[in-house]
Amino acid sequence: MNIRPVAIVTGGAGFGIGHGLSEALASAGWDLVITDRKPKRGAKLAERLSALGVAIEVVAADVTETGAP
């Protein structure tokens, strides 16, 4: 059984550190769970990164809010 590493990246589809980390980890073969406040932006990034052969799950959430998923 081949198990790949998985990372959870908050703000992963934005324009800052989270986005850069998502790019780097996906390029290194990591599967990702990306949280972002804007679902369309997350879906667009997931589509692009999935082409690298990794699994991407996007969760629309603002992690600064109490009760966020």
Rosetta constraint file for C-alpha pairs under 8 A:
AtomPair CA 4 CA 29 HARMONIC 7.41 0.50
AtomPair CA 4 CA 30 HARMONIC 6.27 0.50
AtomPair CA 4 CA 31 HARMONIC 6.88 0.50
AtomPair CA 5 CA 29 HARMONIC 7.83 0.50
AtomPair CA 5 CA 30 HARMONIC 5.20 0.50
AtomPair CA 5 CA 31 HARMONIC 6.29 0.50
AtomPair CA 6 CA 30 HARMONIC 5.50 0.50
AtomPair CA 6 CA 31 HARMONIC 4.69 0.50
AtomPair CA 6 CA 32 HARMONIC 5.50 0.50
AtomPair CA 6 CA 33 HARMONIC 7.55 0.50
AtomPair CA 7 CA 25 HARMONIC 7.93 0.50
AtomPair CA 7 CA 30 HARMONIC 6.94 0.50
AtomPair CA 7 CA 31 HARMONIC 6.54 0.50
AtomPair CA 7 CA 32 HARMONIC 5.02 0.50
AtomPair CA 7 CA 33 HARMONIC 6.26 0.50
AtomPair CA 8 CA 32 HARMONIC 5.86 0.50
AtomPair CA 8 CA 33 HARMONIC 4.68 0.50
AtomPair CA 8 CA 34 HARMONIC 5.88 0.50
AtomPair CA 8 CA 35 HARMONIC 7.68 0.50
AtomPair CA 9 CA 18 HARMONIC 6.22 0.50
AtomPair CA 9 CA 21 HARMONIC 7.58 0.50
AtomPair CA 9 CA 22 HARMONIC 6.77 0.50
AtomPair CA 9 CA 32 HARMONIC 7.17 0.50
AtomPair CA 9 CA 33 HARMONIC 6.26 0.50
AtomPair CA 9 CA 34 HARMONIC 4.91 0.50
AtomPair CA 9 CA 35 HARMONIC 6.29 0.50
AtomPair CA 10 CA 18 HARMONIC 6.33 0.50
AtomPair CA 10 CA 34 HARMONIC 5.97 0.50
AtomPair CA 10 CA 35 HARMONIC 4.80 0.50
AtomPair CA 10 CA 36 HARMONIC 6.46 0.50
AtomPair CA 10 CA 63 HARMONIC 7.48 0.50
AtomPair CA 11 CA 16 HARMONIC 7.99 0.50
AtomPair CA 11 CA 18 HARMONIC 5.24 0.50
AtomPair CA 11 CA 19 HARMONIC 6.95 0.50
AtomPair CA 11 CA 34 HARMONIC 7.03 0.50
AtomPair CA 11 CA 35 HARMONIC 5.58 0.50
AtomPair CA 11 CA 36 HARMONIC 4.77 0.50
AtomPair CA 11 CA 37 HARMONIC 7.48 0.50
AtomPair CA 12 CA 17 HARMONIC 7.77 0.50
AtomPair CA 12 CA 18 HARMONIC 4.17 0.50
AtomPair CA 12 CA 19 HARMONIC 4.44 0.50
AtomPair CA 12 CA 20 HARMONIC 7.71 0.50
AtomPair CA 12 CA 21 HARMONIC 7.23 0.50
AtomPair CA 12 CA 22 HARMONIC 5.74 0.50
AtomPair CA 12 CA 34 HARMONIC 5.30 0.50
AtomPair CA 12 CA 35 HARMONIC 6.11 0.50
AtomPair CA 12 CA 36 HARMONIC 6.28 0.50
AtomPair CA 12 CA 42 HARMONIC 7.66 0.50
AtomPair CA 13 CA 18 HARMONIC 6.87 0.50
AtomPair CA 13 CA 19 HARMONIC 5.06 0.50
AtomPair CA 13 CA 22 HARMONIC 7.64 0.50
AtomPair CA 13 CA 34 HARMONIC 7.14 0.50
AtomPair CA 13 CA 35 HARMONIC 7.56 0.50
AtomPair CA 13 CA 36 HARMONIC 6.07 0.50
AtomPair CA 13 CA 41 HARMONIC 6.16 0.50
AtomPair CA 13 CA 42 HARMONIC 5.15 0.50
AtomPair CA 13 CA 45 HARMONIC 6.24 0.50
AtomPair CA 14 CA 18 HARMONIC 6.76 0.50
AtomPair CA 14 CA 19 HARMONIC 5.50 0.50
AtomPair CA 14 CA 36 HARMONIC 7.20 0.50
AtomPair CA 14 CA 41 HARMONIC 7.61 0.50
AtomPair CA 15 CA 19 HARMONIC 5.74 0.50
AtomPair CA 15 CA 20 HARMONIC 7.84 0.50
AtomPair CA 16 CA 20 HARMONIC 6.57 0.50
AtomPair CA 17 CA 21 HARMONIC 6.04 0.50
AtomPair CA 18 CA 22 HARMONIC 6.11 0.50
AtomPair CA 19 CA 23 HARMONIC 6.29 0.50
AtomPair CA 20 CA 24 HARMONIC 6.18 0.50
AtomPair CA 21 CA 25 HARMONIC 5.99 0.50
AtomPair CA 22 CA 26 HARMONIC 6.01 0.50
AtomPair CA 22 CA 32 HARMONIC 7.40 0.50
AtomPair CA 22 CA 34 HARMONIC 7.77 0.50
AtomPair CA 23 CA 27 HARMONIC 6.07 0.50
AtomPair CA 23 CA 49 HARMONIC 7.32 0.50
AtomPair CA 24 CA 28 HARMONIC 6.27 0.50
AtomPair CA 25 CA 29 HARMONIC 6.42 0.50
AtomPair CA 25 CA 30 HARMONIC 5.30 0.50
AtomPair CA 25 CA 31 HARMONIC 7.80 0.50
AtomPair CA 25 CA 32 HARMONIC 7.90 0.50
AtomPair CA 26 CA 30 HARMONIC 5.00 0.50
AtomPair CA 26 CA 31 HARMONIC 6.48 0.50
AtomPair CA 26 CA 32 HARMONIC 7.20 0.50
AtomPair CA 26 CA 49 HARMONIC 6.47 0.50
AtomPair CA 26 CA 52 HARMONIC 7.06 0.50
AtomPair CA 26 CA 54 HARMONIC 6.46 0.50
AtomPair CA 27 CA 52 HARMONIC 6.79 0.50
AtomPair CA 29 CA 52 HARMONIC 7.75 0.50
AtomPair CA 29 CA 53 HARMONIC 7.56 0.50
AtomPair CA 29 CA 54 HARMONIC 6.15 0.50
AtomPair CA 30 CA 54 HARMONIC 6.46 0.50
AtomPair CA 30 CA 55 HARMONIC 7.98 0.50
AtomPair CA 31 CA 54 HARMONIC 5.18 0.50
AtomPair CA 31 CA 55 HARMONIC 4.83 0.50
AtomPair CA 31 CA 56 HARMONIC 5.92 0.50
AtomPair CA 32 CA 54 HARMONIC 7.76 0.50
AtomPair CA 32 CA 55 HARMONIC 6.39 0.50
AtomPair CA 32 CA 56 HARMONIC 4.89 0.50
AtomPair CA 32 CA 57 HARMONIC 6.29 0.50
AtomPair CA 33 CA 56 HARMONIC 5.89 0.50
AtomPair CA 33 CA 57 HARMONIC 4.70 0.50
AtomPair CA 33 CA 58 HARMONIC 5.79 0.50
AtomPair CA 33 CA 59 HARMONIC 7.23 0.50
AtomPair CA 34 CA 42 HARMONIC 7.32 0.50
AtomPair CA 34 CA 56 HARMONIC 7.33 0.50
AtomPair CA 34 CA 57 HARMONIC 6.19 0.50
AtomPair CA 34 CA 58 HARMONIC 4.82 0.50
AtomPair CA 34 CA 59 HARMONIC 6.14 0.50
AtomPair CA 35 CA 42 HARMONIC 7.60 0.50
AtomPair CA 35 CA 58 HARMONIC 5.80 0.50
AtomPair CA 35 CA 59 HARMONIC 4.74 0.50
AtomPair CA 35 CA 60 HARMONIC 5.72 0.50
AtomPair CA 35 CA 61 HARMONIC 5.89 0.50
AtomPair CA 35 CA 62 HARMONIC 7.69 0.50
AtomPair CA 35 CA 63 HARMONIC 7.92 0.50
AtomPair CA 36 CA 41 HARMONIC 7.91 0.50
AtomPair CA 36 CA 42 HARMONIC 6.28 0.50
AtomPair CA 36 CA 58 HARMONIC 7.51 0.50
AtomPair CA 36 CA 59 HARMONIC 6.61 0.50
AtomPair CA 36 CA 60 HARMONIC 5.26 0.50
AtomPair CA 36 CA 61 HARMONIC 5.57 0.50
AtomPair CA 36 CA 62 HARMONIC 6.54 0.50
AtomPair CA 37 CA 60 HARMONIC 5.37 0.50
AtomPair CA 37 CA 61 HARMONIC 5.01 0.50
AtomPair CA 37 CA 62 HARMONIC 5.16 0.50
AtomPair CA 38 CA 42 HARMONIC 6.42 0.50
AtomPair CA 38 CA 60 HARMONIC 6.37 0.50
AtomPair CA 38 CA 61 HARMONIC 7.95 0.50
AtomPair CA 39 CA 43 HARMONIC 6.07 0.50
AtomPair CA 39 CA 58 HARMONIC 7.52 0.50
AtomPair CA 39 CA 59 HARMONIC 7.48 0.50
AtomPair CA 39 CA 60 HARMONIC 5.25 0.50
AtomPair CA 40 CA 44 HARMONIC 6.17 0.50
AtomPair CA 41 CA 45 HARMONIC 6.38 0.50
AtomPair CA 42 CA 46 HARMONIC 6.07 0.50
AtomPair CA 42 CA 58 HARMONIC 6.01 0.50
AtomPair CA 42 CA 60 HARMONIC 7.76 0.50
AtomPair CA 43 CA 47 HARMONIC 6.12 0.50
AtomPair CA 43 CA 58 HARMONIC 6.74 0.50
AtomPair CA 44 CA 48 HARMONIC 6.50 0.50
AtomPair CA 45 CA 49 HARMONIC 6.10 0.50
AtomPair CA 46 CA 50 HARMONIC 5.82 0.50
AtomPair CA 46 CA 56 HARMONIC 5.69 0.50
AtomPair CA 46 CA 57 HARMONIC 7.28 0.50
AtomPair CA 46 CA 58 HARMONIC 7.14 0.50
AtomPair CA 47 CA 51 HARMONIC 6.85 0.50
AtomPair CA 48 CA 52 HARMONIC 7.74 0.50
AtomPair CA 49 CA 53 HARMONIC 7.68 0.50
AtomPair CA 49 CA 54 HARMONIC 7.07 0.50
AtomPair CA 49 CA 56 HARMONIC 7.43 0.50
AtomPair CA 50 CA 54 HARMONIC 5.28 0.50
AtomPair CA 50 CA 55 HARMONIC 6.09 0.50
AtomPair CA 50 CA 56 HARMONIC 6.36 0.50
AtomPair CA 59 CA 69 HARMONIC 7.91 0.50
AtomPair CA 61 CA 68 HARMONIC 6.02 0.50
AtomPair CA 61 CA 69 HARMONIC 6.44 0.50
AtomPair CA 62 CA 68 HARMONIC 6.34 0.50
AtomPair CA 63 CA 68 HARMONIC 5.69 0.50
AtomPair CA 63 CA 69 HARMONIC 7.76 0.50
AtomPair CA 64 CA 68 HARMONIC 7.62 0.50
